[in-house]
């Protein structure tokens, strides 16, 4: 039996006890200190009655206590349910009820939401991550101080088959589903990325993506704890603070979503020197505009593209650094322990460079959707996990995501892939952000509509936008309408919520 991932800290506390493990503002913990705190938290959770297979929810911004909770749950064999604090209490209540979590750890800044959840659900225990009890919730720190540093002792020692995280999907359509990720899924994610990018104990990762999202956990927080590197936490994204941390904390690994890289390079304080020591600069979670790759290249920064999803803990493919410019727009090859195919509706491989659905297999994939055997069966139809992404694979084995199946629309019998249109629109220097959706049309069934956010002080007309596209795209691909707005609705992973846009703009 291979022990669970909680054993990583136990071992690191022996191998490199004085190595810096986590940085959170003024807090700096070595591996020895982190392991002791995780052990104490594990014992606190045991004292609250949590045992193998129970669900523990957490509602918090990024902080060292979040990392401690992830690892304490791993040592106990408890299933962690991260809650997206940007959701409404009604949405969060659904997740709590669906998962059956009855204990909530929460950050003191989120007390109002925590109290609302207690009123809406059957939560039995609330514990605040801090020194002072508030709102009738016990304070975690005094409970920790009362415990010993000894390892917790669950009835069944966790192994790689032990369920660890129920990561609820973004819910861009319908109710979110809980993807059950085992400890093994996180282990194989760490192995895949280490093989691909050569992680070492000398690496320092800026953990910027929210930890209630799988990107905040798997890119690259857990891989760093596995390798004995350092996790530098940024609580919430602020471009100016990010640029400072990259430089002052000697960051070597930086993963973000396309929107983050867009906001950084548009920030007046942007300077390429902040990236001087960063050897891996990678984007994922949403399509990466080719124009943005070239903007960073002009600054001497190679911006790589990766691809993953909640159900894969999350990494599936990366575009290697040497091809980042030559094959900009591609997500690269499937990682070492991931199999990937592009198939038709009968699960047969399509020819190179033809569009089909991306299906995958590997030990990093979810075990199941929580309490959704129907969804699990559908997702694994034919023995492969169906990503729902339309893709093509070239003769080198490099993949390009064409579009989410649900985002593609058909105009006059022709398939239109919004990502292609968006990429062409990003070539207009006045545009900061853009999303293309399909809207109903009596003549063509559906036509495109571009929803555009302009850079500050810039002016652009619908006629100019359409004229720009006429030189670059087939007529059926060109949006019939252009709308200008201040912001685009996004989920926590940085993905544009196109279902929200369709509801707002599809009035015909």
N, C-alpha and C positions, 0 to 999 in steps of 0.2 A: 504494500500500500504506500503510495506517495502522499506524504502529509500535505495538508492544505496550505494556502498561501500565507496564513498567519504565521507559519513556521519561518517565513523569510525574516521577520523581525527577530524572532528568537535566535536564529543563526547569525544575523548581522550583529546582534548585541554581543556575540562571542567573537566573531571575526573582526569587526571594525566598530567597536563600541564608541570610540571617540570621533568618528567621522560624522560630519554635519549631515543630517537626514532631511530636516524640514525647516524652512525659514518662513515665518509669517509676521511681517512687520518687525517688531522688536524681539519677537520670540524666535529663538534658535535652539533646536533640539538635536542632540546627537542620536545615533542609533540606539545607544544604551538608554538614554533618557526616554526616547520615543517608545521603546519596547516596555519599559517599566510603566509608563502612563497607559499604554494599551492594555497591559495586564491588569492594571487597577480598574480601568473602565470595564474590562471583561468581567471582573469580579462584581462590580457595581450592577452590571446588567444581569448577572446570575442572581444577585440579591433581589432584583426586581422580578425574578421568576422566569426570565427568558431562558429558553433551552433550545436544543437542536430543532431546526425546522420552523421555529417561531419567526414571525415577521416583526421587524423593528423599523419604524419610519424616522426619517430625519428631515428637518426643515431648517436650512441654514445657508448663509452665504459661504463662500470659500473661506476656510480657516483651518488651522492645524487640528482643531477638534474634529473636523469632518474626516480628515485622514485617519485620526485615531479611531473614529467610529467604524470606518470601513474595515480596518484591520482587527478591531475587537470583535466585530460580527464574524469575521473570518475565523478567528480563534475559537469562537463558541459554536460555529456551525449554524448561526442565526442568519436569516435572510433579510438583507437590508433593502428598504424601500425608499429611495431618494425622492423627495418632493420638490417640484419646481415652484419656488416661491413667487414666480411671476403669474402663476395661474390664480384663478379666483378660488375662494373657499369652497364654492360649490363643485368646481372641477377637482379640487384636491380631496374633497370628501368622497367623491366617487372612487378615487384611487385607494383611499384608506379602507373603504368598505369592501372594494373588490379584492384587495390583498389580505384583508383580515388583520391588519396591524392594529395592535391595541396599546402600544407604547410609542410615544413621540418624544424625540430629542429635538430641541429647537434653539435657535439663536435668539438672544434677548431682543434684538431689533425686530423680530418677527412675532412678538407676543400677541399682537392683535389678531393675526391670522391663526396662531395656535389656539387662542381662546375661541375663535369662531369655529374651528375644527372640532374642538371639544364639545361645542353645543350641537354640531351637525352630525356627529358620529358616535361610535361606542368606545372611544378612547378611554382607557382606564388609568393610564399613567402619563403624565407630562413632566419632563425633566429639562430645565433650561441649561444651556451650555455656558456656564458662568459661575461666579462666586456667590451671587445673591439670589435667593428665592423670590420669584415674582409671579403674580397672577395665580397663586395657589400651586405653582409648580415647584418641585424641589430643585435646588441648585446642584449641579453636577460636581463642581470642584470640591466642596466639603465631603461629598460622598467618596470621591477619589482619594482624598487625603486619609480617609479612615480605613483604606484597604492596604493589603500587603502587595509587594511587587511580584509575588509568586504567579506562575502561569495559571490561567483559569483551567478548570477541569470538567469539560462537558462529558455527558454520558457516553457519547460516541465521538471519538476524536475525528475532526474533519479531514477529508482527503480531497483529491481533485474532482471527485464526482459529487461533492457536497454542494447543493445550491447555495449561492452567495448573495446575488443581487436580483431583485425584480425591477428591471428598468422599463418603465412605462414609455411606450413610443409616443412621439410628439402629438399624435392625435390630429394630424392634418385633415383626416376624413373620419367622421364617426367618433365613437368612444375609444380612448387609448387602450392598447393591449399591453399586458405585463410580460416582457420577455425575461424568462428565467435563465440567468447566466450562472453556470457552476463556477467554482473556484478554478477548475481546469480551464475554463474559457479565458479567464484573465491570465493564467499561466501561459497558455499557448499564444495569447496576444503579445505578452512580453517577449516570448521566444521569437515570434515572427518579426517583431520590430527590432530586436537586438541583432538578429541575423541580417536583417535588411540594412540597418543603419549603423551597426557596430557600436551600440551603446557600451559605455564603460563606467566604472565607479567615479571617473573624473568628470562626467557630464553633470550639468546643472540645467534643470528644466524649469521654464517659467510656466506654472500652472495657472492659466488665465481663463480657460473655458469653465463654465460653472460645473461643480462636482455633482449637481443633481442630473447632469447629462453624462452619458457614457464617455464622451470626449474628455471631460474633466477628470475622469478616473483612469481611462486607458491610454490617454495621450498627453503626457507620458508619466503620470503619477505612479501607478503601480509598476510599470517597467523600471522606473528609477529605484523604487524600493527593492525590487528583485536584484538589480545590478549593484546596489549600494551607492547610487548617485545621490544628488541633492534635489529636492523639490522646493522651488521658491514660489510661494503662493501670492497671487494678486486677488484680492477679495472680489472686486468687480472691475470691469473694463473701463479704464480711463486712458485715452491715448497718451497723454503727457506722462502719466505714471508708468505706463508700459515702457515707454522709451527710456525713462530713467532706470527702471529695474533691469532692462536688457544690458545696460552699460555698467551700472554699479554692482550688480550681482554676478557679473561675468557669466551671463547665460550662454549656454552652448546649444540648447534645444528649445525651439519655439514653434508650437503648433497653434494655429488659429483658424478661424473661418474666413471666407473671402471678404466679408463685410469689415472684419477687424483690420485686414491688410489695406483695404480701401480707406478706412478712416485714418489709419496711421500715416499713410503716404500723403494724404490731403491735409494733415495737421501742420500748422505753421512751424511747429517745433521739430518736425521730422528731420533727422540727419542720419546719413548712412553709417556714421561712426558708431551709432548705437548697436549696429549689427556686426561689429567688427569681429567679435569672438563667437558669434552664433554660427555653428557649422551646419545645422539643420534648420531651415526655415520652411515650414510646410503648412499647406492649407488643405482643408477638407470640409465636409459637412454641407457644402453647397457648391454649385458650379463656379469655377475660377475663371474669370474673363481673361482671354489671351492677352488683351491689352494691358491688364494689370501685371501679368508676368513680365511683360516687356518694360513697364514702368520701373519695376524693381531691378530688372537687369541693367537698365540705364544707370542705376545707382550702384551697380556692382554687387547686387544681392540676388542670389539664385533662389527663386521662390518655387518650391516643388509642390506638386499636387498629389494628394493621397485620396483614398476613398474607403469609406467604412459605413457601418450602420449599427444601431443599438444592438441588433440581434447577433452581431459578430464581435462584440466586446472591445473595440469596434472595428479593428483594422482588417481590410480585405486586399487592397492593392496600393502600391506607390509607384510613382514615376521616378526613375533613378535620376540623380542630380545631373549626370552628363547629357540627359535627354530633355531636361526641363524646358529648354528653349526650343530645341529642334522639334519636339513633339508636344509643345504647349497645347493644352486642351485635353490631352490624354491623362488617364489615371494610372497608366503604367501596367505592370504585370502583377498577377496575383502573388501574394507573399508565399514564403517557403512552404508553410503547412496549410495552404488554402488551394483548393482546386476550383477553377472557374471555367465556365463554358458559356457560349452565346448560342441560344437555341430558338427553334420555332415553337409553335403551340403544341407540337407532338413530341417535344423534348429531343428533337434531332438537331445536331449542330448545323448552323447556317454557314455558308461559305465565308472566307475572309472578307472583311470590310462590308459585310451585309448586316443589317440591323436585326436584332432578335432580343430576347430577354436574357439578362445575366442571371445565371444560376450558379450556386457555389456549394462546396462541401468543405468541412474541416472541423478540428476539435475545438475551435474557438467559437463555434456557433451555439446559439441558445438551445437549451434542452427542450423547451416547450413554451407556449404562451400560457400564462397562469389561468387555470380554470377554463381554458378555451381549446378543448381537444379538436373542435371543428376547425379553428383557425390554424392550429398546429398541423393538422392533416393536410389542409389546403396549402400551407407554406412549404411543406416537405413532399408535395406530390411528385411521385417518380423517384424519390430518394434523394432529391437535390433541393436545397433551399432556394425558393423563388424570391429574388430581391424586389421584383416589381419595377426594375430599371431596364429601360431599353438601351442596348449598347451594341458596339461593333468591336471586333478583334482583328487587328491587322496581322500580316504574315509573320511579324516578329513576336506576336503574343501580347502586344500592348493593347489595352482596352481603352475605349472612349465611351463615356456615358452620353447617350444622345438625349435622353429625357426620361423622367418618371413616366410610367405607363399612363398614369391618370392625368399628367400634365399635357401630354401630346393631344392635339386636336386635329380633326379632319375637315379640311376646307375644300369643297368642290371635289371630293373624292381623293384629295392629296393629303398625305400625312405632313403635318407641320410640327416641328420640334422647337418649342420656345427658346431653348438654350442657344440654338444657332442664331436666332433672330436677336436675342439679347447680346450675344457676342458682337454682332455687327453694330448694334446700337452703342455699345461701349466705346466704339471708335470715335464717336462724337465727343470732343473734349469738354463740352458743356455739361455732359451728363454725369451725375454722381452715382445714381443707382437706377436700375430699370428692371421691370418684370413684364413679361408678355403672357397674356392669357387668351384662351379662346372664348368668344361670346357668341350667343345665338344669332343667326342671320337667316332670313327667309329664303334668300337666293342660294347661298352657298352652304347652308347648314350651320357652319361656324366660320367666323373670321377672327383675325387677331386684333388684340387691343394692347397697346404699349402703355404702361403706367410708369411715368418718368419722374425722377427726383433730380432737379438741377443743382449744380454747384452754386454756392453763394454768389449772388450778383450776376449770374449768367442768365441770358435770355435765349429762348428757342421756341419756334413755332411748330405746329403740327405739320405744316407744309414742308418745312426744312427737314424735319425728321424723315418724312416719307420720301422726299427727294434723295436724301442720303442713302436710304435703303434700296431705292430703285437701281442704283449703280452696283449693288452688291448681292441682291437676292432675287430669286424668281418671283414673279408677280404674286402668285398664290401665297407666298410666305410673308408678304409685306402686310403689317397691321393696317386695317382700314381706319382705325381711330387711334388717337394719342391723347392721353390724359396726363396732366401735370399735378403733382402732389408734393406735400412736404416730407413725408416719410412713407416707407413701405412696412406693412405689418410683418414681423418676424417672430419665430419661436425662439426658445432659449439657445438652440443650436445655430442660430444665425440664418436659418432657412426662411425664405419668403413664404408666407402663408397664402398660397395662391387660391385656396378655397375661400379665404376671406375676401381677397380681391375680386374673385368671380361673383361673390354675393353682392359686393358693393357696385360692380361695374356692369354686370350682365342684366341690363334693364330692358333690353329689346325683346 
